[in-house]
C-alpha cells in the first residue's frame, strides 16, 4: 500500500485515521463469531451430555441383563463369593436383580448399601429428566448410590442394578472435557473462516471506501483521488458507484466554482474601470444636453439614458461581486419619508405618476439603507418598464403601499406596465438570468432578494399581467427578548 501511495504521490494517512487492531472491524467480527459459535455449542452441550449419561446407564443395564440371564440358566447359588465379586466388579455394581411376573429375584450381591439415593427408571425417561439428571450428576454426584431398573430386551424381563455414580460422573467429566475442546476448535475454525470471508467481502471494501473519502477530502481537485468502482453487483458495489459519481460531480462543481470565482474577480476589475470611463462619458454627455443644435438635442436624451443604464449595470455587477452583504442593522423607521426620497433617485419622467400610498405613521423594523436599495431596484425596474413602451396608451402609474398584519409588515410595489415575460418569471431572482427587459442584467432583483432574505423576509412576485405588476416585500418584526420584557415590567412597577 505504501509503494502504491508513493507511485501515485498520495499522502500517508494520519495516525488518527488508522484504527487500532483491537478496535477494528476485523477483530470485532472475529470475537463475535467465536462467541456466537460457543453459545450455539452451549445449547447443544446439555442435550449431548444428557444423552451420553442415558446411553452409559443403558449399557450398564444391558450388561447386567446379560449376566442375569447367564446366572438364571445356570446355578447362581453355585457361584463362589469371589466369582460374585468379580462379576460385580466388572460391571461396577453392588447388586444385580431380575423381576419376572412381579417376582423380584436377587442374583448377585456384594456389600448391600444402607440406602439408595436416586432411582432411575429407564423405561420412562424424558428430555428434561435426562438434562436435570445429567446436571445433578455433574454438580452433586460422586458419592451417590443409584438404582437403575428397566427392561433390557424383548422378553419382558425387568432388571435392576445398584451401583455408585462415581464411575458415571468420571466418564461424564471426560466426555464434557472432550466436547468443550471440540467446541473450542470448531468455534475457532468457524471464526477464522467467517473472518476471512467477511474481511474479503466487507471489511476490505469498507476500508477502501474510507480511504477514498479521506484522500478525496485532502485534494478534491485531483482526478486521481476519485475511486474506481469494482465490478460488484451488491450493496458495496452500488455504494462505490454512487461515491465515484458523487466525487466526479463534486469535483466538476468545485472546478466551475473556482472558474466562476476567477471570472468574477476579472469582471469586477473590468467593471470598476468601465464605471470610471462611463462616468467621464456622462459628464461630457451632460454638456451635449446644453447644445442648441437640433440634431444633438434629438439624440442627447437617448445617449444620457444609455449611459445611465450602463453605469447602473456596472454598479450592480460590482455590488453583486462582493463576498456577502453586511448584516442588517435593523431599527424602527418611518417608511413614508423613505419612499419620498425615491422620487429623485429613480428619475421619474415621461408622464409616470409616482404615488406614495404608505401611511404617514407606518413603521417597519428594517435596515434603512438596505431597504432603500431594495425599493430603489424595484422602483427603477418599474419606471423602466413604464417608459420602455412608447405606444403605451393607458395610465403610467407607479404605486408603493404598505400594510401591517400583527408583527408582519408588507410593502407592495405596483406598476401599470406591460408585465414580465414568461422567461423572466422563470429565473426572476437569478443573477444574469432574471432580466425583465432587453439589455438588463437581472442583478437588481437578485441583490434585492438577497437583502430581504437577510432580514428573514421574502420578496415575491404577487402578479404580473399586462397593466398590473406587483412585487410584495414581507418582513416580520424582531421578537423581543424575554429579559428585556422582564426589565421593562419591573420599571413600570
N, C-alpha and C positions, 0 to 999 in steps of 0.2 A: 504493500500500500504506500509506503514511504517513497519507493522508487517511482511509482506512478505519479505521485504528487510532484516529485522533483522534475519528471519529464514534462508535466503539464504546467509547471511553475505555479502550483497551487499552494497556499499557505497551510501550515500544520494546524490541526485543530488544537485549541487551547486546552489546558488541563481540566477546566470546568466542564468541557463538552465530553470528556472521556468518563464513562460511567464505570465505577469500580466493579470488579468481577463479582463480589459478594452481593451487589445490588443490581446486577444486570438481569435482563430478561432471561438469559440462558440459565443462570444459577437459580432463579426463582422457578423456572419451568422444570429443571432437574429435581429440585427439592419437592415441589408439589407432586410430580409424577411418582416419586418414591413414596411419599406419604399416602397418596391415594391407593397405590398398589398394596401397601401394608394394611391399610384399612380394609381393603377387599379381602386380603388374606386372613384378617382377623375374623371377619364374618364367616369365612369358610372353615377356620380352625376349630371352632366349637363343635359343629356337627361332625367334623372329621375325628376329633379326639373321642367324642361320644360313640361314634361308630366303631372306632378301634377298641374301646372298652367292651362294647357288646360282643364284638367278634372274639375277643380274648376269652370272655366268660363262656361263650358258646363252645369254643374249642375245648375248654376245660370240662365242661359238662358232657360233651361228646366223648372225650377220653374216659371220663368216669363211667359213662354208659357202656362203653366197650368193655371196660374192666368188670363192670357189674354183670354183664351177660356171660362173660367167661366164668365168673365165680358162681353164677346161678346154675349153669350147666355142669359145673364141677362140684367140688365139695369145699365150700367156704370154711367150714369148721376144721377142715384138714390142714388149712394154711397155718404155718407156724407164726409166731409173733414177729419174728424177724422178716418173714415174707410179707406180712401185712404192712409192716413199717416201710419196707422197700416200695410196695405199691403206692402207699400214701405219699411217700417222699417224692416219687417220680411225678405224681400229679400235683404235689404241693398242697394236699388236703389233710384234714384231721379225721374225716369220716365220710363214707360213701354208703348211700342207702337207695333202695328201689321200692316203688309202690306199684302194686298190681291188684286191681279190683278193689281199691280202697284200703288194702293192707300194706303197711309200710314194713320193710324188712331191712335191717341194718346189716350190711355185708362186711364192711371193713371199718375198723375204728382204731384210733390210736388214743391219744390223750383227749378226752371229750372236753371241750371248752365249757366254762361255767355258764356263759351266756352268748347269744348271737346278737350282734349289733344291727345288722342290716339283712333284710330278707329280699331276695331278688327273684321275681317270677319271670322266667324267660319267655313264657307264653303270652305275657301281657306287658309289652314294653312300647311306649310311645316316644316320639322325638323329644318332647320336653322332659320326660323322665330320664331318657338317655343323657341329655345335656346336664340336667341337675345332678344325676348320679356321677357323671364324669367330673364335674366341678367339685362335688363333695369328696370324691376320692383324691383329687389333686390337692385340695386345700386342707382336708381334715383326715385323710387316710394315712395308712402306715401302721396303725395299731388297732384296727377294727377286725371283727370276725364276721364273715359273710356266709349266708345260707343261700345257695343257688339251687333252684329247682325248676323243673320243667321237662317236657318231652324231648327226646333225643333220637327220634326215629319215627317210623310209621306204624309200629306195633302197638302204640297206645300206652306203653310203659312210662311212668314218671320216675325221674331220677333226682336224687338230692346230693348236694356236695357242700360240705362245710370246710371252709378254708380261710386263712387270714388274707388281708388285702395288700400286704406289704409287697409281694411279688407283682401284683397287678399295678400298684402305684409306681413301682420302679420301671416297669415296662412302659407305662403311660408317660412318665417323665422323659424316657429316652425317645419315645415317639414324638412328644411335643418339641423336644430339642431339635430333632431332625426336621420336623415341619417348619420350625422357626428359621433354621438355617436355609432351608429350601426357599422359604418365603423371602428372606433377605436377598438370596441370589436372584430369584425371579423379579423382585421389585427393582433391584439394581440393574439387571439386564433390560427390563422393560423401560426403566427410566432413561437408560443410555440410548435405546432405540428411539424412544419418543423424542428425547432431546435432540438427537442427530437429525431426525426428520423435521421437527419443528424449527430447529435452528436453520436448516436449509430452506424451508418453505416460508417461514415468517420472520424469524429474528434477523437474519442477514438482509432480506429486503427492507425491513424496517430501519436497520442501521444505514442502509444505502439511502433511503428517503431522508432520514435525519441529517446525514452528511451532505446530501444535495441541498437541503434547505439552508444549512449553515453556510456552505460555500457560496450559495447564491446571494445570501444576505450580506456577505462580505464585499462582493463585487457584482451587483446585478447587471451591470452593463457588459460583462464578459460573456460572449456566446458559449464559451466552453463550460460555463457553470450550469447550463441547462441540462437537466437529467435526460438520459436517453432511455426510454421505456423498454423493458424487456418484453418478449413475446409471451405474455401470460394472459389467460382469459378469466382469471379470478379477480377478487376484490383488490388485491395488491396491484395487479396489472392495470386495473381500471384507475386506481389511485395514482400510479406512476404516470399514466397517460394524461390524467387531469392536471397533475402537478407540472408536467412538461408544458402543456398548453398554457397553464396559468403563468409560468415563468416566462414563456415566449411573449404572451400578451403584455405582461408587466414590463418586460424589457423594451418592447416596442413603445409602450406608453411613456416610459421614462425617457426614451430617446426623443419622442415627439415633444415631451415637456421641455427637455433640455434645448431642443431646436427652437421651440417657441420662445423660451426664455432669452436665448441669444438673439432671435429675431426681434423680440420686444425691446431689448436693450438698443439694438440698432435703430429701430423705428423711433424710439423715444429721442435718441440723439438727433436723428434727421428732422423729426418734428420740432424739436427745440430750435434748431437753426432755421427751419422753414417758417416757424412762427415769427421770428425776428425779421426775416425778409418780408413776410406778408404785412407785418406792422409798418415797415418802411413804405411798402407799396400803398398801404392805406392812407398814410399821411400825404403822399403825392396825389392820390385819387381825390382826397378831400379838397385839394386846391383846384383840381379839374372841375369840381362841382361849382366853383365860383366863376367859371369861364362863361362869357356871353355868346360863345359860338353855338349856334343851334345844333350842329351835329354832336358836339361834345355834350350838350345838355341832354341829348336823346340817349346816349349810351352810358353816361356817367352814373345814373342811379343803378343800372344793372351791374356795372362794374363794382360799385360800392357793395351791393348785396352779395355779389360773388366773393369778394374779399372777406366780408363779414363771415360768410359761411365757411370759407377756408380757414380763417383764424379760429372760429369756433370748433371746427373739426380737429385742428392741431391741439387746441387746449383740451378737448375731450380725450384724445389719444394719450396725451401726457398725464392727465388725471387718472385714466384707467390703468396706465402703466405703473402706477405706484404699487408698492408691495401690499399695502392694505390701507383702508380708510381709518382715521383715528377714532377711538371710542367716543360715542356721542356724549357731550356734556349737556345733560337734559335739565330743563328748568321750565317753569310755567311761563308761557309767553302769550301775549295778545296776538292773535292771528290776523286781525283786520289791518293793522298798520303794516305788517309784513307783506300782505298781499298788495297793498297800495304801492309799496316800493318796487313791485314787479312791473309797474306800468312803464317806467323809464328803462328798465333793464331788458325788456323783450322788444322794444321798438314797435309799439302798436301803431299801425298806419294803414293806409289804403282802405279806409272805411270799416275797420274792425272795431266792433263795440266791445269794450272791456268792462265787465260787470263784477264788482266785488260784493258778493252776496253773503259774506261772512258777518255774523252778528258782531256788534261793537264790543260786547263783553265776553266774546268767546275766547277761551284759553285752552291751550294744548301743552302737554308735557313732552317737550322735544328739544333737540339741539337747534337753536335758531339758524345758525349758519348752514348746517346740513339740510334742514327743512327748506331753507331759501333756495339752495341748489336744486333740490328735488322739484320744487314748484317752478323754478326758472326753466328747467329742462322740459317739463310738461307744457308749460305755457308757451315756450319758444316753438315747440313742435306744433302746438295748436295754431299759433299765429302763422307759421309757415304753411300749414295745411290750408288755412283760410285764404291766404294770399296767393297760393300757387295756382288756384283755379280762376283764371281771368274771366271766364264765361259764367262764373257762379252768379246766378240771378237772385238767390234767396238772401236772407239776412246773414251777415257775418258777425257772429256774436261769440264771445268767449266769457264763460261764467265760472267763477270759483265760489263754491259754497261750502259750508261746514255744519255738522250737527254732532250731538253727543248722545250716546246711549250708555248710561251708567258711567263706568270708568273708561269707556272706549270712545275715542274721537275719530270721526270720519270726515275727510276732506275730498270733495268731488271737483274735478276739473273737466268741464264740459264745453265742447265747441260744436258749431253747426257746419263743420267742414264736410268734405266728401267721404269721410270714413277711411278705415285702414284696409289695404288689400289683403286677401287671404294669406299670401306668403308672409307678410309682416306679422300677422297674428300667430302663425305657427312658431316663429322664433322671436317673439316680441321682446323678451328681456335678455337675448343672447347678443353679446358684443359682435359687431361686424356682420350679424345675420338678421337683426331685427329692425333694419332701417325701414321707416314708413314712407319715405319719399326717395325719389331717384337722386343719387349722389350723396345720400346720407350714410353715416357710419353705424348707426344703431347704438352708439356708446352712451348717448344721453339717457335712454331708458334703462340700459344695463347698470349705469352708475346709480341712477335713482333707485332702482330695485335693490341694489346692494346697501344703499344708505338707509332705506326704510327697514330692511331686514335687520340692520344693526340696532334699530330701535325696538326690535321684537315685533314689528308690524308687518303689514302686507301691502303690496301695490298691485292692483288688479285692473284689468280692462273690463269695465262693467257692461259695455256695449259699444258697438261700432257699426252704425248704419249710415247710409247717406243722409246727411243733415243732423246727425246726432252721434258724437263720440264722447265717451265718458271714462275717465280714469278715477279710481277710488283709492285713497290712502287711508289705511286703518292703523291707528296706533293706540295702544292701551296705556293708561297711566301706570306709573311705577307703584308697586304695592308698598304701603307704609310699613316701616319696621315696628315690630311689637314693642321693643324697648322704648322707641320714640312715643308710641301711643301711651305707654305707662307713665313716662315722664310728663307728658302733656296733661294727663288726667290728674297727676299729683299736683301740678302747678295750679290747675283750676280749682282743686280742693283747698 
